[in-house]
């Protein structure tokens, strides 16, 4: 044993020490910087501050945020996760305009921001957020009424310069010059209303929108924002390529389903994801989305005849490529006389035996084969799906 010297971290190269430090949380990383001058210098390496998750830091205050921003956060920051004080006993203002401006200046490469339980009512607009953001995710937050408007801070001279530059480039209103966010994710944001949704039509780069448990969005609000031909060209959210709507909790039980607004169609929308209580009202109108390529249905209960009937209408979409079921409970046919006989003939022609009751594996298999015949150019996916034989007894078959 005397032949081997004692192990000391000082002998390790700095790149290995940085890799070791990368396994620490933010709070542990700050404590490690107090060990010695060398560790303090290593802790400030921007490789350790690319993804910063502060949601697990209990007792987070605005003072701690200022310390982290001044001493540690820098140009290496790409993804920031923050937990607000909305559910805290202390309460108070968490994000200030001054801190957000300093964050924009010191972290110019920040592209993704996640806010949990943050009270944003003290901020007049989302334009105060870093302009480099591409993805904004809000969960359980409170919003002011005009938060998503982008008619705030620019002066008259700046606006004149912006309009003149757009005219010189000849790109018209499609040239992105305002909010640069491309993906907006809202999860359980009760204050999000139709007015907020209408404000998103002015965003020039928004291509992905996820609305999860946003109970105050109505079908009329969705119709008003759907991309359509107008007097001056395309109107609404015509740059949107992906839309997700899902209601999975009990709070929205008696509220009108927003997915009914898809009945008017949506130009340019290529991917649609429906979940929970939004599946039943929105699934029949998916065939009216002429540019739809992928449809995702998740966390719901579907009748077999309902699936077959709605998928028949999807045959009219020329570019439809993928249909995916995730966590879906299928119910066997309970009746249907003429329509059921017709589907039985199609199953028999496809090699199915038509006896689905009591055989959940055969029901899934027959449904898969039938949809494959109806949509030959479409990829079908059944993930974690099951079959409910009756209202009292469920037989689960996971695929």
N, C-alpha and C positions, 0 to 999 in steps of 0.2 A: 504493500500500500504506500510505502514511502517513496516509491519510484514515480508515482503520479502526483502532480501538484494539485492543491485544492482548487475546486471549481469556483471561478469568479466571473460575474457578468461583465466585468471590465474587459475580459479577453474576447468577448463576442464582437463580431463586426456590427456596425451600426444598422445595416440593412436587416440583419437577423433580429436585433433588438426591436426595431420598428415593427417587424412582423409579429413579435411576441406581444408588443403593446397594443396591436390592432385587435386583440381578443378582449380587451378591457372595455368596460362601459365608459361613457363620458365622465361620469363622476369619479370613477376609479382612475381614469386617465389624468384628470386634474390633480388627484392626490399623488399619483406617481411622479408628476412634475415637481413635487416638493422634496424629492429624495436628495437630489444633488443638481449641480449646474448642468452636467452632461445630460441627465435625464430630462431636465427642464427644456433643454434645447431639442432633444429628440421628440418630446411630447408635442412640441410646436410644429413638427414636420407636417406639411399639408396632406401627406398621404394618409394620415390618421384622421383627417377631418373632411373626408369626401362625403361620407354618410354619417350624419349626426342625428341621433335619436334621443330626444329629451323627454319623451312621454313617460318614461319610467322614473324620472327624477322627481321624488316627492319633495314638496316645499319649494318648487321653482318660483322665483320672483323676477321682477323686471331688473332688479339690481344684478342678479346672477347672469341674466341675459346680456347685460352690458359688459360684465367682466369677461364672459366667453367671447363676445364679439371683439372686444379690444385686444385680448391677449392670445386667442387661439384661432378663431374662425378667420378664413382668408380666401384667396383666389382658388383654393382647391375644393371648396365646398360645392357639392352638386345636389345633395338631397338633405333637406332639413325637416325633422318631425318635432312638433311642439304640442304640449298639452296646456290648455288655458285654465283659467280659474273659475269657469262657469259653474262647476259643481263643487267648488271649494268653499269652505266655511269663511275663509278670509275674504274671498271675492276681490274686487278691485280691477283696475285696468292692467292688462297684461302686455299687449302690443301697443306701442306708441308710434306716432308718426315719425318722431326723431329717430327711434331705433330702426324702423323700417328703411328710412333714408340712409342711415349708416350701413345697414345690411346691404342695400343696393350698391353702395359705393365700394365697400370692402370685399364683397363676394359677387363679382360680376358674372360668374359662371354658374350661379345657382339656378337649376332648371326645374326642380321639383320641390313643392312645399306641401306639407301635410299638417293640418291644424285640427286638434281634437279638443272639444269642449271649450272653445274659445269664444268670448264675447266680443264680436267685431262691431258692435253698434257705435263705438266711439270713433270708428274710421268712416269718413264720408264716402270713400270709394275704394274699389280694389286697385285703382291706378296707383295707390300708394305702395302697393306690393312691388318687389323687385321686377323691373322690366324684362329681365332675362328669363322669367318663369315660362316653362312650357307646359307643366302639369300642376294643377292646383286641386287638392283634395281636402274637403271639409267634412267633418263628422261631428254631429251633435253640436253645431255652432249656432249662434244667433247673429242675424244679419240685419243691417239697416235697409230701408226701403230702396234706396238708390245705389246700393253697393256695387252692382255690376254695370252701372252707367260709365261711359268713358268720355264724358263731355266736360271733365274737370280741368286739370290744372293749367293747361297751356295758355299763354298770353296771346293777345291779338297778333303781335308780331310773329310769334312762333307758328300760329295757325296759318298766317298768310304765307310764311315760308314753306310750310308743309304742303299747302294747296298748290303753290307755284311749282314745287319740286315734282308733285304728282302730275301736273299738267305737262311739264317738260319731259317726263318719262313716257307720257302717253299711255299710262296703264289704267287710268280712270279710277273708279272707286274700289277696284279689286286689289289695288296695291296696298299691302298691309302696312299701316303706319300707326296704329293704336295699340291696344292690348295684344300681346304676342302669345297668350295662352292658347295651346292647341288641344288640351284635354282638361275637362272640368268634371270632377267627381263629387257628387253630393250624396252623403249617406246620413239619413235621419236628421235632416235640417228642417225643423218644423216651420221656420219663418220664410222659407223659399216659396214664393207665390208666382202667379201668372205674370205679374209685373216684372219680376226678376227674369223670368224666362223670356219675356219680350225684349228686355235689355240686352240679352245675349245676341240678338240679331245684328247688333252693331259691331260685334267682335269679328275681326277680319281673318282670323286664323283658326277659329274653333272648328275642329274636325271630329272630336269625340266628346260625347256628353253622356254621363251616367247618372240617372236619377233613382236613388234607392230610398224608399220610405219617405218620399216627399209628398205628404198627404194633401197639401194645399194647391198642387198643380191639377188643373181640371182639363177635361177634354176640349173645352172651348179655348183655353190657353194654348194647348198643343196645336189645335187647328190654326190659330192665329200666327204661330211661329213656323208652321210647316213650309218647306220650300215649294214655291209655285211660281207660275208665270204671272207677272204683273204688267202694269202699263209701261214701266221703264225697264223691263227685263225681269230677272229672277228676284224674288223677294223672300224674306224669312231666313231661316237657317239653311241656306242653299249650299254652304260649304261643309255641312255636316256629313260625315261618312259613316259614323257609328253612333247608334242610339241605344241606350239601355234604360228600361223602366221596370221597376220591381217594387212590390209591396208585400212584405213577408211578416209583418207584425199585426196585431189586432187593432191598432189604433185607427186604421183606415177602413174598418169593416163597412161602415155605412156611407162612405164617401164615394162620389162618382169616379170611375176608373179613367185615368187620363189617356190610356191607350185607345179609347174610343175615338180620339182625335185623329187616328191614323186613317180613318175612313176617307178622307179627302186626298190621300196619297202624299208622297214626299219625294220630290225630285232629287236625284243625286245620292239618296241614302242607300248604302251598299250593305250594311250590317245592322241587324236588329236583334236585341236581346230582351226577352220578356221573362219576368219571374213572379212567382206567387200569384196574387190576385189580379195582376195585369195580363196574365196569359189568356184566360178565357175571353175577355172582351177584345183583346188585340190580335189574337191568332187569326180570326177570320179576315181581318183587313190587311194581313201581310201580303196578300196577292195583289193589292192595289199599289204596292211600292214597285214601280216598274224597273227600277235600277237595283233591286235587292239581289244580293249574291249569297248571303249567309244569314241563317235564322237560328237563334239559340233559345230554347225553352227550358226553364229550370224551376225547381222547387214548387211543383204544382201537381194537381190531379187532373187527368185527361181521360175522357171516354174514348174508347177505340173508334167508334163511328165518327166522333167529332174530329179525331186526328185524320182519318181517311178522307172525310169530306173536305176539310181545310187543305189537305195536301193535294187534292184534286185540282183546286183552284191555283195552286202554286205552279202547275204545269204551264200556265200562260206566261211565266217569267222566263225570258230567253237566256238570261245570264245567271240563273240560280244554280249554285254550286254545292252548298252544304246545308244540312239540316241536323241539328244536334239536340238531343234530349239529355238533361242533366238533373238527377234527383227527381225524376218524374214517376208518379204512381199511375199506372194504366188500369182502367176499369174495363172489364169485358163488356161485350154487347149485351144490352138488357132487353132489346126489342128490335123493332125496325123492319119487320115484315118485308116489303118489297125491296127496300134498300139493303136489308141484311141478306136477302136471297141473292141480290146482285153481287154483293161482296163475296158471298160464299162461292159463287161461280168463279170469280176472279182468283180466289185462293185455291180452288180445286185445279184451275188451269195452271196455277203456279206450283202445284205439287203439295199444297197444304191439305191436311185432312179435315179442316173446318171445325174440329172439336176442341174448343178453347177452354170450356168450363172445367175447372179442376186441374188444368194443365198450364200453369203460368209460363213454363218454358216454351211450350208450343205457341202460346199467344204472342209472346215477344218475337219468336222466330217467324210466325206467319205474318205479323205486322211488318217486320223488317223486309221480308220477301215481297209483300204487297207494295210497300212504299218504293222498293227498288224497281219494281215494274212500272209504277206510276211516274217515278222521277229517275229515269235511267242515267242521266248525266249528273246526278246529285250524289254527294258523299253523305252517308247516313252514319250517325254516331249515337249509341245508347250508353250512357255512363251512369252507373249507380242507380239504375231504374228498377222498379219493382211492379208487381201486379197485385191488385186488391180484388180478391174473389167475391167478397160481399162487404157490406157495411160493418159487420162485426168481426170478421176474421180476415186477416191479411196474410197473403203468402208472398214472401219476398224472394225475388230472383235478381241478384246484382250482376250487372254486365259492365 
